[in-house]
Amino acid sequence: MNARTAEVRRDTQETKVRVRVDLDGTGQAKLATGIGFFDHMLDQIARHGLIDLEVDAQGDLHIDGHHTVEDVGITLGMAVARAVGDKRGIIRYGHAYVPLDEALSRVVVDFSGRPGLHMDLPFKAGMIGGFDTQLTHEFFQGFANHALVTLHIDNLKGANAHHQCESVFKAFARALRMALAPDPRAPGTVPSTKGTL
């Protein structure tokens, strides 16, 4: 496979976001979104997905975190789509169950070319530090729409919102890692009967 890297900048009147990814990295991260807990979640994607990830986001945090979190999801999705290219030689599907203490989450991803998000994440609290838990949906919706993936996200158990959210992001990272891995049995092949994704 060629180097699977991409850098995307997305500037609007609400945010300025730059994302750089290396899908074959070692899990290094440089993160600056202005939302501490969100940076912590993005770090999980890098570390557990073995994706080198740089995110620099300047948003209208004086209003709230909505635009920043959503636009990072959009820009990350765009960067992953660009880095993965025509998807030749990847496994395509990935899934993971990840526990964090009492919390247990499952994420399943398909690099199908068809964006879709199905999410069941009944948070036990509305805020985690300065992070509005509703924005988890906005992040993954933005990612799915622009990475052109189908995502199923379920928090199966959990009593602590921090644990719920972190187990989801870790499971997402591991599912991405599986789906993006080279398939040794089908090198250079598009994993679809259609011949394109």
N, C-alpha and C positions, 0 to 999 in steps of 0.2 A: 504494500500500500504506500501511496505517496504520503507526504507529511499532511496530517489532518489538523490544520490550524486555521484560524480566522480571527479577524478583528473587525468589529462593527461599531460605528458611532451612530447614535440616534439623538438628534436635537429637536426639541419642541419648545413651545413657550412655557411649558411646565417643568421640563427636565432636560438635562444634558447627560447622556449615558454613553460610556465607552466600555465595551466588553471584548476581551481577548481570550480565546480558548486554544488549548492544545489537547486534543482528545487522547493522545498517547503520552500524556505527561506522567508525573510522579505524585501529583496531589498538592502541588504548591499553589498558594493563593495570595493575592494582594487585593484587599477589599476595602472600599471606602464608599459607603452609601449614606452615612450619617445616621443610620439606625443600627445600633449595636447588636441587637438580637438577630436582625436580618443578616448582618455580616457573619454572625456565628452560624446561621443556617447555610449560607453560601459556602462557608468553609467546609461544611459537611459534604456538600456536593463535590468539591475539589478533592478532599481527603479520601473519601470512601469511593468516589468514582474514578480515582486516579486521573483526574483532569486538571491540568494546570489552568488556573482561572484568574484573570484580572478583571476587576469591576471598579470603575470610577463613576459615581453617580452624584450629580448635583441637582437636587430637586426642591420643590416648594414645600419644604418641611415645616415652614411657618403655618401652613394650612393643615396638613397632616401627611402621613406617609403613603397615601394611596397611589399617587402618580409615580412616586419613586419606585415603589415595589412592583407595580404593574409594568412600568417601562423597563425595569431591569429584566423581568421575565420575558418581555417581548424581545429585547435586544439579545439576551442569552439564547433564546430560541432561534433568532436569525443567525447568530454566530455558529451555533451547533449545526444548523441546516447547511450553512456554507461550508463548514469544515468537513462534514460527512459526505458531501458531494452526491454522486449518483447511487450511493449505498452499496456499490459492488463489494462483495466479499465480507459483509458484516453478518452477524447472526440475526439481526433485525428485531427479535423479541427478547425482552428481559423481564425478570421478575425477582422480587426479594421480599422476604419477611424479616423485619428488624425489631427486636425488643429494646426497650430502654426502661429498666426497672419494671414497673407495673404496666407500662404502655407497650402495645404491640401493633405494628403497622405493616400493611402489605401494599406494594406498588407494582403494577404491571405496565410495561410500555411496549408499543409497537411502532417502529419507524415505517408507518404504512403510507405516508404521503397524504393521509386524511386526518385533519385535526379533530380531536375530540377529547373532552375531559369528563370523567364520571368520578365524583368525589364524595365520600362519606366521612366527614371529619368532625365529630361532635365535640368541639372544644369545651373544656370545663371552666374556662375563664375567657373574658373578652380581650384582655391585654396580657402580654408577656413583656415585662419591662415597658419600653416605649413602642412595642410592636402590637398593632391591632391584629388579632388572630383572623379576622375576616379577610385580611389581605393575603393570606396563604392561598385562598382560592384565586385571587386576582393574579398572583405570581404564576401559578400553574396554568391558568387559562391563557395568559400571555405567552408562556413558553409553548404550550401545546399548539396554539394557533400558528405560531411562527416557526417552530421546529417541524411542523407538519407531522405530529405524532398523535397516536391515541394513548391516553393515560387513564388508568384506573387506580384510584388512590383510596384506601380504606384504613381508618384507624379502628382496629378491632377491639382494643381494650385501652383504658387509660383513665387515670384519676387526676393527673397533673398536666396542665396545658403545655408546660415547657417540655415535658417528656413526650407528650402526644406529638407535638410539632417536630421535635428533633428526631423522633423515630420515623416520621414520614420523610423528612429530608434525607436521612441516612438510607432508607429503603429506596427512595428515588435515585440516589447516587449509585447504589449497588445494581439497581435495575438498568440504569443507563450503561454502566460498565459492562454488564452482560450483553446488552443489545448491540453495543458499538464494537464489541470484540471481533477480531477477524475470525471467520469460520474456516478452520484448517481443512475441512472436507469440501468446501465450495469456494476456493479462492477465485476472485475476479468475477463471480457470478452474482447477478441481481437476485436476491431471495424472494422471488415472486413468479407465479406462473404467467403473469402478464408480461414479464420481461422488463418491467420498469416500475419504479416506486416514486 
